[in-house]
Structure formats: C-alpha cells, structure tokens
Amino acid sequence: MTRPSDPLVLSPDETRKEEEFLASPRVPRRMERLIEEYIAKKTGKAWNDPVILGRIREAVVTQKGRYWAKGKKRKIVYGRGYDVLAYLSYHFPVYLVQFELLFHEMVQDGLIPRHLRVLDAGSGPGVISLAIADYYGRLDAAQASITAIDRSDENTEAYTALVHPYGEKKGQVAVSHPILADLKDTIEVTGPYDLIVFSNVLNEIAGLDTGGKADLVARYAALLSPEGSVILIEPAEKEGSTALREVQAALTSRGLSVYAPCTPLWGENCRPDRCWTFVTGPDVKPPRLMEALATGEEGYRFMNTDIKYSYAILRKDDLTRVSYRIGKQDKAARLGSLASHVGRQIHVRAARMSPDIGDEKRHVVKICDGTTKTPVYAVLPVYARTEDNEALISGKYGEILSIRNAGVRYNREADTYSIIIGRKTTVTPIGGGNGA
C-alpha cells in the first residue's frame, strides 16, 4: 500500500479557507465573469440578453429531455455551442462544488501529492480542471499539472477559454491544451498520473456495457502512478448510480481496488445488486446566470443547486479509507445471510451508505457490509428514536456502525431487507466516513 511520499498537507490557514468555501459554496465571482464573457464572445450579445437567455433555456430543457430518455432516444451530445452554454448554466455549479468536496477529502486522507499530475478524462468545458484550479487558488505553495481529453470541439473551445486564464493566474496550475479525441479511441497520452477523473462521463458513453466501461477505465488506470487514484463520479439518480457500482465491481476483477466509499468489512469484494447509494452536500448558491434563467414562468426548471452524487475512488493497491474489518471474535451477522434471520433479533456491523431517505414517520438509511446481494435498509420509526440509536441518523456517509438488538424483516414487494431499529436497539459508531 502506497501513499504519496510528499503529500499535500494544508496549513491551518489553508484548511480554514477551504472549509469556509465548502461550508457555503458558490461559483467564484471571477469564474462567473469568465463564463459570462465566454457567452458574450460566443453569441455576440450580452450574456443576459433576453434572446440569449431564452435560447439557453431551450437548450437546458432539450438537454434534460435527452438525459432522461430511454433506450436509443437517450443521446447526450455537445455538438452545438448552446449545448455547452446550457451545461455551463445549469450543471456546472453543482459539478464544480461536488468535486471540490471530494478532492478536499482526498487531501485530508493524504492521497494527494504536493505536486499533482491530473488526467481529466472526458473533461467537457473544464469543470474538474476548474475545480482543481480553484482549490489550489486558496493554497500557498502547491502545484498541479492537468491534461484534458474531450471529443467535442465545442467543449475544448470552452475549456481553452475558461480553464487556461483561470488556472494559470497564480502560476500554480499548468494546463495543457485539451486533446480533441474520443475516450474509446487509442490516445497517445503519457503518464504517470496521480489522479485520473471520470466525472459524469461513463453514463454518457454509448455503445459500451458494464464490462466495456470497466475495460475503458482500466486502460486509463494503467497510466496511474503507484500511489495514484481513479475517481468515478455519476449523478445520484437511480440508474446512473447503480450502474456506477456495477462498473466498480467489474474493476475489482481488472486489478483495481476500492478505496472509498465502500468498505469490505468481511474482506470480500462486493458484488452489488441494485446498489443505489449516494452522498449529499450543502446547497450551492446560484450564480447570477442561473438566477437570470430562473426568472419568469417555470423558473424552477432552471435552478440546480442540490449536491447529490455517487462516486468511487479506486487504486492499484489494497488501501481503503476505513481499515476496520469484522473479526471472528465479533458477534455480527452478515447482511448477505439475512434470509436465515427474518423475524429474529440480531447484531450487525455495516457502513452507513446514504443520507436519511425516509419520511415523516420513519428514518431510512441504506447500509452495507460488502456481502449484500439484496439491498438492506436500516429503518428507525420516529417514535423509537433515542439517544442510544441516534447515530444512525447523525452518522457520516461511509461510517461503520455497530447495530445491536435489531429486528429483521423481508419486504417481498420490493425484494429488500429491513433492519428494524427499536427503542432497545443501540447504534454505535466504530469509525470511518467522509463527513459529507
């Protein structure tokens, strides 16, 4: 297991700056101006011209319709300039912040070297590259170099207009000219890279099944440095999130190991079935471009400020964020064997793998110990909430919990299991979690 020999360690002042930003995140004003200036340059009119705003709205609606389409109708493309402007207006703020949240966790975990080499795979107009440049802009003496690949000339044009001036202002981030190419093709890039990022990319790649997507990621992962990591990020919606876990599982048979958010508590690689798990974060303050789009009828359709995403961090060693494993001396049932415990009271140890997704009558949290084939949820009725089981709700994403004296139910209609938390159930944090 290998960590960087010269990790990026933040000073107290740097930590304060990063955490202040992440507590109340927004697109930095200078970045907003660059986007507004790019829109003006691209369209020949002011960014807030009513005609321009109307066309961006139309492009946002079209883009959302393509994303949610099924089968062959689902085709996400960035061939027109307004496709990119719609992305920058609607998706960009959330994607920027969620990556900075993830990146900060990796810095805290000691996974990021002080001199960082990044491959932004499927870069789009530069959201990941800009997020790294923004993060480094609050640091004093760290450096990064970024290589980007994207298949759309509209995206690479926007990337050049936005990332280069923003990233190179302080001289800490070196940005290469983006490579115009399809990730599925053979591309001549030379590593090694300390960080390879596929952000909201895999769900948009047409023509590849789970194995094909895993092969593609594994091919780029061959460019990792010995201490490097691959990050896969997808939206939190069910189809994309569950597909990410399937790709993650396939990658464990292709020489990669999972660092986070999943923990193999029993020492076994997970084989997920319908694994819908995601993390949440603080709302992003809408930029003035988004606010302008949201004026008028149905303005809510153009507001996108919720941080919800699924992710996986993979490596070439067996390093994991949480080192805890269930031992022979621990009295705990495997979640994969709940069929034999229905109707009984049991003890389990599992990771908290979702926010509270319940309702006004019950708290519901997805849990996992790496052995589940059928989804398992911990269910705490509101009336049964006590100080002894409060940790189920207040715990961190990915945190390991010891749950004692809980009931087991099988939900036939949904084909899921429930761990029922009662007044006499105790829920105790063991460790881990990313704090999001």
FENJORA-V654790 format. One record per residue. N is the residue number from 1. RES is the residue in three letters. PSI is psi in radians with two decimals (none if undefined). OMEGA is omega in whole degrees, -180 to 180 (* if undefined). NEAR is the number of other ideal C-beta (glycine too) atoms within 12 Angstrom. Layout:
n: {N & N}
res: {RES & RES}
psi: {PSI & PSI}
omega: {OMEGA & OMEGA}
near: {NEAR & NEAR}
//
This chain:
n: {1 & 2 & 3 & 4 & 5 & 6 & 7 & 8 & 9 & 10 & 11 & 12 & 13 & 14 & 15 & 16 & 17 & 18 & 19 & 20 & 21 & 22 & 23 & 24 & 25 & 26 & 27 & 28 & 29 & 30 & 31 & 32 & 33 & 34 & 35 & 36 & 37 & 38 & 39 & 40 & 41 & 42 & 43 & 44 & 45 & 46 & 47 & 48 & 49 & 50 & 51 & 52 & 53 & 54 & 55 & 56 & 57 & 58 & 59 & 60 & 61 & 62 & 63 & 64 & 65 & 66 & 67 & 68 & 69 & 70 & 71 & 72 & 73 & 74 & 75 & 76 & 77 & 78 & 79 & 80 & 81 & 82 & 83 & 84 & 85 & 86 & 87 & 88 & 89 & 90 & 91 & 92 & 93 & 94 & 95 & 96 & 97 & 98 & 99 & 100 & 101 & 102 & 103 & 104 & 105 & 106 & 107 & 108 & 109 & 110 & 111 & 112 & 113 & 114 & 115 & 116 & 117 & 118 & 119 & 120 & 121 & 122 & 123 & 124 & 125 & 126 & 127 & 128 & 129 & 130 & 131 & 132 & 133 & 134 & 135 & 136 & 137 & 138 & 139 & 140 & 141 & 142 & 143 & 144 & 145 & 146 & 147 & 148 & 149 & 150 & 151 & 152 & 153 & 154 & 155 & 156 & 157 & 158 & 159 & 160 & 161 & 162 & 163 & 164 & 165 & 166 & 167 & 168 & 169 & 170 & 171 & 172 & 173 & 174 & 175 & 176 & 177 & 178 & 179 & 180 & 181 & 182 & 183 & 184 & 185 & 186 & 187 & 188 & 189 & 190 & 191 & 192 & 193 & 194 & 195 & 196 & 197 & 198 & 199 & 200 & 201 & 202 & 203 & 204 & 205 & 206 & 207 & 208 & 209 & 210 & 211 & 212 & 213 & 214 & 215 & 216 & 217 & 218 & 219 & 220 & 221 & 222 & 223 & 224 & 225 & 226 & 227 & 228 & 229 & 230 & 231 & 232 & 233 & 234 & 235 & 236 & 237 & 238 & 239 & 240 & 241 & 242 & 243 & 244 & 245 & 246 & 247 & 248 & 249 & 250 & 251 & 252 & 253 & 254 & 255 & 256 & 257 & 258 & 259 & 260 & 261 & 262 & 263 & 264 & 265 & 266 & 267 & 268 & 269 & 270 & 271 & 272 & 273 & 274 & 275 & 276 & 277 & 278 & 279 & 280 & 281 & 282 & 283 & 284 & 285 & 286 & 287 & 288 & 289 & 290 & 291 & 292 & 293 & 294 & 295 & 296 & 297 & 298 & 299 & 300 & 301 & 302 & 303 & 304 & 305 & 306 & 307 & 308 & 309 & 310 & 311 & 312 & 313 & 314 & 315 & 316 & 317 & 318 & 319 & 320 & 321 & 322 & 323 & 324 & 325 & 326 & 327 & 328 & 329 & 330 & 331 & 332 & 333 & 334 & 335 & 336 & 337 & 338 & 339 & 340 & 341 & 342 & 343 & 344 & 345 & 346 & 347 & 348 & 349 & 350 & 351 & 352 & 353 & 354 & 355 & 356 & 357 & 358 & 359 & 360 & 361 & 362 & 363 & 364 & 365 & 366 & 367 & 368 & 369 & 370 & 371 & 372 & 373 & 374 & 375 & 376 & 377 & 378 & 379 & 380 & 381 & 382 & 383 & 384 & 385 & 386 & 387 & 388 & 389 & 390 & 391 & 392 & 393 & 394 & 395 & 396 & 397 & 398 & 399 & 400 & 401 & 402 & 403 & 404 & 405 & 406 & 407 & 408 & 409 & 410 & 411 & 412 & 413 & 414 & 415 & 416 & 417 & 418 & 419 & 420 & 421 & 422 & 423 & 424 & 425 & 426 & 427 & 428 & 429 & 430 & 431 & 432 & 433 & 434 & 435 & 436}
res: {MET & THR & ARG & PRO & SER & ASP & PRO & LEU & VAL & LEU & SER & PRO & ASP & GLU & THR & ARG & LYS & GLU & GLU & GLU & PHE & LEU & ALA & SER & PRO & ARG & VAL & PRO & ARG & ARG & MET & GLU & ARG & LEU & ILE & GLU & GLU & TYR & ILE & ALA & LYS & LYS & THR & GLY & LYS & ALA & TRP & ASN & ASP & PRO & VAL & ILE & LEU & GLY & ARG & ILE & ARG & GLU & ALA & VAL & VAL & THR & GLN & LYS & GLY & ARG & TYR & TRP & ALA & LYS & GLY & LYS & LYS & ARG & LYS & ILE & VAL & TYR & GLY & ARG & GLY & TYR & ASP & VAL & LEU & ALA & TYR & LEU & SER & TYR & HIS & PHE & PRO & VAL & TYR & LEU & VAL & GLN & PHE & GLU & LEU & LEU & PHE & HIS & GLU & MET & VAL & GLN & ASP & GLY & LEU & ILE & PRO & ARG & HIS & LEU & ARG & VAL & LEU & ASP & ALA & GLY & SER & GLY & PRO & GLY & VAL & ILE & SER & LEU & ALA & ILE & ALA & ASP & TYR & TYR & GLY & ARG & LEU & ASP & ALA & ALA & GLN & ALA & SER & ILE & THR & ALA & ILE & ASP & ARG & SER & ASP & GLU & ASN & THR & GLU & ALA & TYR & THR & ALA & LEU & VAL & HIS & PRO & TYR & GLY & GLU & LYS & LYS & GLY & GLN & VAL & ALA & VAL & SER & HIS & PRO & ILE & LEU & ALA & ASP & LEU & LYS & ASP & THR & ILE & GLU & VAL & THR & GLY & PRO & TYR & ASP & LEU & ILE & VAL & PHE & SER & ASN & VAL & LEU & ASN & GLU & ILE & ALA & GLY & LEU & ASP & THR & GLY & GLY & LYS & ALA & ASP & LEU & VAL & ALA & ARG & TYR & ALA & ALA & LEU & LEU & SER & PRO & GLU & GLY & SER & VAL & ILE & LEU & ILE & GLU & PRO & ALA & GLU & LYS & GLU & GLY & SER & THR & ALA & LEU & ARG & GLU & VAL & GLN & ALA & ALA & LEU & THR & SER & ARG & GLY & LEU & SER & VAL & TYR & ALA & PRO & CYS & THR & PRO & LEU & TRP & GLY & GLU & ASN & CYS & ARG & PRO & ASP & ARG & CYS & TRP & THR & PHE & VAL & THR & GLY & PRO & ASP & VAL & LYS & PRO & PRO & ARG & LEU & MET & GLU & ALA & LEU & ALA & THR & GLY & GLU & GLU & GLY & TYR & ARG & PHE & MET & ASN & THR & ASP & ILE & LYS & TYR & SER & TYR & ALA & ILE & LEU & ARG & LYS & ASP & ASP & LEU & THR & ARG & VAL & SER & TYR & ARG & ILE & GLY & LYS & GLN & ASP & LYS & ALA & ALA & ARG & LEU & GLY & SER & LEU & ALA & SER & HIS & VAL & GLY & ARG & GLN & ILE & HIS & VAL & ARG & ALA & ALA & ARG & MET & SER & PRO & ASP & ILE & GLY & ASP & GLU & LYS & ARG & HIS & VAL & VAL & LYS & ILE & CYS & ASP & GLY & THR & THR & LYS & THR & PRO & VAL & TYR & ALA & VAL & LEU & PRO & VAL & TYR & ALA & ARG & THR & GLU & ASP & ASN & GLU & ALA & LEU & ILE & SER & GLY & LYS & TYR & GLY & GLU & ILE & LEU & SER & ILE & ARG & ASN & ALA & GLY & VAL & ARG & TYR & ASN & ARG & GLU & ALA & ASP & THR & TYR & SER & ILE & ILE & ILE & GLY & ARG & LYS & THR & THR & VAL & THR & PRO & ILE & GLY & GLY & GLY & ASN & GLY & ALA}
psi: {2.29 & 2.19 & 2.80 & 2.40 & -0.43 & 1.30 & 2.71 & 1.96 & 2.10 & 2.49 & 2.87 & -0.68 & -0.71 & -0.73 & -0.77 & -0.79 & -0.78 & -0.75 & -0.54 & -0.74 & -0.81 & -0.40 & -0.58 & 1.25 & 2.64 & 2.81 & 2.17 & 2.54 & -0.69 & -0.66 & -0.68 & -0.80 & -0.70 & -0.71 & -0.77 & -0.72 & -0.63 & -0.73 & -0.77 & -0.75 & -0.68 & -0.63 & -0.31 & 0.16 & 2.90 & 2.57 & -0.54 & 0.30 & 2.32 & -0.64 & -0.75 & -0.79 & -0.69 & -0.72 & -0.64 & -0.72 & -0.80 & -0.72 & -0.65 & -0.81 & -0.76 & -0.76 & -0.76 & -0.66 & -0.71 & -0.68 & -0.73 & -0.05 & 2.73 & 2.65 & -2.43 & -0.33 & -0.30 & 1.83 & 1.87 & 2.03 & 2.73 & 0.87 & -0.39 & 2.68 & -0.66 & -0.35 & -0.76 & -0.70 & -0.64 & -0.73 & -0.81 & -0.55 & -0.64 & -0.89 & -0.62 & -0.87 & -0.79 & -0.78 & -0.61 & -0.89 & -0.72 & -0.57 & -0.67 & -0.61 & -0.85 & -0.78 & -0.71 & -0.68 & -0.71 & -0.64 & -0.80 & -0.55 & -0.09 & 0.41 & -0.20 & 2.14 & 2.76 & -0.57 & 1.74 & 2.36 & 2.15 & 2.43 & 2.01 & 1.67 & 2.00 & 1.00 & -0.35 & -2.56 & 0.09 & 0.44 & -0.76 & -0.76 & -0.72 & -0.64 & -0.75 & -0.78 & -0.68 & -0.76 & -0.81 & -0.40 & -0.29 & 0.10 & 2.88 & -0.73 & 0.50 & 2.76 & 2.64 & 2.59 & 2.40 & 2.28 & 2.32 & 2.54 & 2.31 & 2.61 & -0.16 & 2.18 & -0.48 & -0.70 & -0.78 & -0.53 & -0.82 & -0.70 & -0.84 & -0.68 & -0.48 & -0.88 & -0.76 & -0.91 & -0.59 & -0.77 & -0.51 & 0.11 & -0.81 & -0.12 & 0.15 & -0.41 & 2.07 & 2.19 & 2.08 & 2.79 & 2.29 & 2.51 & 2.14 & 1.77 & 2.77 & 2.28 & -0.46 & -0.29 & 2.91 & 2.07 & 2.31 & 1.66 & 2.48 & 2.21 & -2.70 & 2.77 & 2.51 & -0.36 & 2.17 & 2.18 & 2.22 & 1.63 & 2.00 & 0.77 & -0.84 & -0.65 & -0.29 & -0.09 & 2.01 & 2.65 & 0.07 & 2.31 & -3.01 & -0.80 & -0.68 & -0.69 & -0.67 & -0.69 & -0.72 & -0.83 & -0.74 & -0.61 & -0.75 & -0.54 & -0.34 & -0.29 & 0.03 & 2.55 & 2.84 & -0.53 & 0.24 & 2.95 & 2.62 & 2.35 & 2.23 & 2.24 & 2.36 & 2.77 & 2.79 & -0.12 & 2.68 & -0.85 & -0.84 & -0.65 & -0.81 & -0.62 & -0.64 & -0.77 & -0.58 & -0.73 & -0.73 & -0.81 & -0.71 & -0.57 & -0.43 & -0.31 & 0.12 & 0.46 & 0.08 & 2.68 & 2.72 & 2.10 & -0.77 & 2.77 & -0.12 & 2.58 & 2.13 & 1.38 & -0.50 & 0.18 & 0.32 & 2.54 & 2.33 & 2.51 & 1.47 & 2.50 & 2.01 & 0.78 & 1.70 & 1.80 & 2.38 & 2.89 & 2.69 & 2.87 & -3.09 & 2.60 & 2.56 & 2.38 & 2.21 & 2.32 & 2.89 & -0.42 & -0.79 & -0.72 & -0.68 & -0.68 & -0.53 & 0.02 & 2.66 & -2.96 & 2.48 & 0.64 & -0.44 & -0.41 & -0.28 & 0.17 & 2.17 & 1.65 & -0.05 & 2.27 & 1.90 & 2.15 & 2.78 & 2.54 & 2.85 & 2.35 & 2.15 & 2.66 & 3.06 & -0.05 & -2.96 & 0.34 & 2.35 & 2.65 & -0.73 & 2.10 & -0.25 & 2.38 & 2.59 & 2.18 & 2.97 & -0.48 & -0.23 & 2.25 & 1.65 & 2.41 & 2.55 & 2.38 & -0.40 & -0.14 & 0.41 & -0.37 & -0.53 & 0.04 & 0.11 & 2.29 & -0.03 & 2.94 & 2.25 & 2.98 & 2.41 & 2.79 & 2.21 & 2.83 & 2.51 & 1.92 & 0.42 & 2.86 & -3.11 & 1.99 & 0.39 & -2.73 & -2.85 & -0.25 & -0.45 & 2.55 & 2.38 & 2.25 & 2.31 & 2.37 & 2.75 & 2.53 & 0.18 & -0.07 & -0.05 & 2.38 & -0.50 & 2.31 & 2.49 & 2.35 & 2.42 & 2.20 & 2.12 & 1.82 & 2.50 & -0.70 & -0.32 & 0.07 & 2.24 & 3.04 & -0.52 & -0.37 & 0.15 & -0.50 & -0.36 & -0.64 & -0.66 & -0.12 & 2.89 & 2.74 & 2.23 & -0.11 & 2.48 & 2.28 & 2.43 & 2.08 & 2.05 & 2.44 & 0.96 & 2.60 & 2.87 & 2.26 & 2.60 & 2.24 & 1.70 & -0.72 & -0.70 & -0.18 & 0.99 & 2.85 & 2.58 & 2.30 & 1.94 & 2.07 & 2.07 & -3.07 & -0.50 & 0.04 & 2.42 & 2.39 & 2.02 & 2.20 & 2.39 & -0.61 & 3.06 & -2.96 & 2.68 & -0.01 & -0.01 & none}
omega: {-171 & 170 & 178 & 179 & 178 & -175 & 174 & 179 & -177 & 172 & 176 & -180 & 177 & 178 & 179 & -179 & -179 & -176 & 174 & 178 & -175 & 179 & 178 & -169 & 175 & 173 & -180 & -174 & 180 & 178 & 175 & -178 & 179 & 178 & 179 & 179 & 178 & 178 & -180 & 180 & -177 & -173 & -177 & 178 & 179 & -178 & -177 & 173 & -177 & 179 & 180 & 179 & 179 & -180 & 176 & 177 & 179 & -180 & 177 & -180 & 179 & -179 & 179 & 178 & 178 & -178 & -176 & 178 & -179 & 173 & -176 & 179 & -180 & -179 & -177 & -177 & 177 & -176 & -180 & 179 & -179 & 172 & -180 & 179 & 177 & 178 & 180 & -177 & -170 & -175 & -169 & -175 & -179 & -179 & 178 & -175 & -177 & 177 & 178 & 174 & 180 & -177 & 180 & 177 & 180 & 175 & 180 & 179 & 180 & -177 & -175 & 178 & -179 & 175 & -169 & 175 & -171 & 168 & 179 & -172 & -174 & -166 & -172 & 180 & 171 & -175 & -179 & 179 & 178 & 178 & 179 & 179 & 180 & 179 & -179 & 178 & 178 & 179 & -175 & -170 & 177 & -178 & 177 & 172 & -172 & 170 & -177 & 177 & 173 & -175 & -176 & 177 & 175 & 178 & -178 & 175 & 179 & 179 & -179 & -178 & -174 & -171 & -177 & -180 & -179 & -174 & -172 & -176 & -177 & 179 & -180 & -176 & 177 & -175 & 177 & 174 & -177 & 179 & 178 & -177 & 176 & -179 & -179 & -180 & 174 & -175 & 180 & 173 & -177 & 176 & -2 & 177 & 177 & -178 & 175 & -172 & 170 & -176 & 180 & -177 & -171 & -178 & -178 & -180 & -179 & 173 & 178 & 174 & -178 & -180 & 179 & 178 & 177 & 177 & -179 & 180 & -179 & 179 & 178 & 180 & 176 & 180 & -179 & 168 & -179 & -179 & -173 & -178 & 170 & 175 & 172 & 180 & 178 & 176 & -176 & -179 & -165 & -173 & -180 & -179 & 179 & 178 & 178 & -180 & 177 & 176 & 178 & 180 & 180 & -179 & 178 & 174 & 179 & 172 & 178 & 176 & -177 & 176 & -178 & 6 & -174 & 179 & 179 & -172 & 178 & 178 & -178 & 174 & -178 & 173 & -169 & 173 & -179 & -177 & 180 & -177 & -176 & -179 & 178 & 179 & -179 & 178 & 177 & 174 & -177 & 174 & -177 & 174 & 179 & 179 & 178 & 179 & -175 & 176 & 178 & -177 & 178 & -180 & -180 & -178 & -175 & 175 & 180 & -174 & -177 & 175 & 175 & -178 & 173 & -178 & 172 & 173 & -177 & -178 & 179 & 174 & -179 & 180 & 177 & 180 & -179 & -177 & -175 & 174 & 179 & -179 & -180 & -178 & -178 & 177 & -177 & 177 & 174 & 177 & 178 & -180 & -176 & 180 & -179 & -178 & -178 & 179 & -178 & 172 & -176 & 172 & 175 & 172 & -173 & 177 & 176 & -168 & 174 & 167 & 175 & -178 & -179 & -178 & -176 & -178 & -176 & 172 & -179 & 180 & 176 & 178 & -178 & 174 & 179 & -179 & -172 & 168 & 175 & -178 & -180 & 180 & 171 & -175 & 180 & 175 & -177 & -177 & -177 & -177 & -180 & 176 & -176 & 179 & -178 & -176 & 177 & -176 & -174 & -176 & 180 & 175 & -179 & -179 & 179 & -178 & 170 & -178 & -176 & 177 & 178 & 178 & -180 & 175 & 173 & 180 & -172 & -177 & -179 & -175 & 177 & 175 & 176 & 169 & -174 & -180 & -180 & -179 & -178 & 178 & 174 & 177 & -175 & 176 & 177 & 179 & 178 & -180 & -176 & 174 & -179 & *}
near: {15 & 22 & 24 & 28 & 14 & 17 & 22 & 36 & 22 & 27 & 15 & 11 & 13 & 24 & 20 & 15 & 22 & 30 & 24 & 16 & 29 & 33 & 21 & 13 & 33 & 28 & 38 & 28 & 16 & 22 & 36 & 32 & 20 & 35 & 41 & 33 & 22 & 35 & 39 & 20 & 21 & 28 & 25 & 12 & 19 & 18 & 32 & 25 & 18 & 16 & 17 & 30 & 33 & 23 & 26 & 39 & 32 & 23 & 34 & 35 & 22 & 27 & 34 & 25 & 18 & 25 & 28 & 20 & 16 & 11 & 8 & 9 & 12 & 21 & 21 & 32 & 23 & 33 & 18 & 23 & 28 & 31 & 35 & 40 & 43 & 42 & 46 & 47 & 46 & 36 & 37 & 41 & 40 & 40 & 41 & 49 & 43 & 43 & 42 & 43 & 37 & 44 & 45 & 37 & 36 & 39 & 35 & 26 & 32 & 24 & 37 & 38 & 31 & 23 & 23 & 41 & 33 & 50 & 46 & 48 & 44 & 44 & 47 & 45 & 45 & 48 & 43 & 46 & 52 & 48 & 48 & 48 & 45 & 42 & 44 & 41 & 28 & 29 & 32 & 19 & 17 & 32 & 28 & 41 & 31 & 42 & 38 & 47 & 41 & 40 & 29 & 32 & 21 & 30 & 41 & 31 & 28 & 41 & 43 & 30 & 32 & 46 & 44 & 27 & 24 & 40 & 39 & 24 & 20 & 22 & 16 & 28 & 34 & 25 & 34 & 27 & 19 & 38 & 29 & 21 & 23 & 21 & 36 & 24 & 14 & 12 & 25 & 11 & 27 & 14 & 24 & 25 & 34 & 41 & 47 & 45 & 48 & 43 & 47 & 38 & 42 & 44 & 34 & 35 & 31 & 23 & 14 & 23 & 16 & 25 & 17 & 21 & 36 & 34 & 25 & 35 & 40 & 28 & 29 & 39 & 35 & 23 & 28 & 34 & 30 & 20 & 29 & 37 & 48 & 47 & 50 & 48 & 45 & 39 & 36 & 30 & 21 & 24 & 22 & 33 & 35 & 27 & 31 & 44 & 41 & 33 & 42 & 44 & 33 & 33 & 38 & 31 & 20 & 27 & 21 & 36 & 32 & 41 & 42 & 42 & 47 & 45 & 42 & 33 & 39 & 28 & 19 & 23 & 26 & 37 & 23 & 35 & 20 & 25 & 36 & 31 & 42 & 34 & 36 & 25 & 33 & 25 & 20 & 32 & 24 & 29 & 37 & 22 & 41 & 37 & 23 & 27 & 37 & 25 & 21 & 15 & 9 & 13 & 18 & 14 & 23 & 33 & 26 & 36 & 29 & 25 & 33 & 34 & 37 & 45 & 49 & 45 & 40 & 44 & 36 & 30 & 21 & 19 & 28 & 33 & 37 & 34 & 19 & 29 & 25 & 29 & 13 & 9 & 7 & 20 & 16 & 31 & 32 & 30 & 42 & 28 & 22 & 34 & 21 & 15 & 26 & 21 & 15 & 20 & 21 & 31 & 28 & 47 & 40 & 50 & 50 & 48 & 46 & 38 & 28 & 25 & 26 & 23 & 12 & 10 & 13 & 24 & 34 & 32 & 38 & 45 & 45 & 47 & 42 & 37 & 33 & 38 & 25 & 28 & 34 & 49 & 40 & 47 & 36 & 40 & 24 & 19 & 14 & 26 & 25 & 20 & 14 & 22 & 36 & 21 & 31 & 47 & 30 & 22 & 36 & 31 & 42 & 43 & 37 & 40 & 46 & 35 & 44 & 28 & 25 & 41 & 30 & 35 & 27 & 24 & 20 & 12 & 7 & 16 & 15 & 28 & 40 & 36 & 48 & 36 & 42 & 29 & 20 & 17 & 34 & 23 & 40 & 23 & 27 & 32 & 24 & 32 & 29 & 33 & 27 & 33}
//
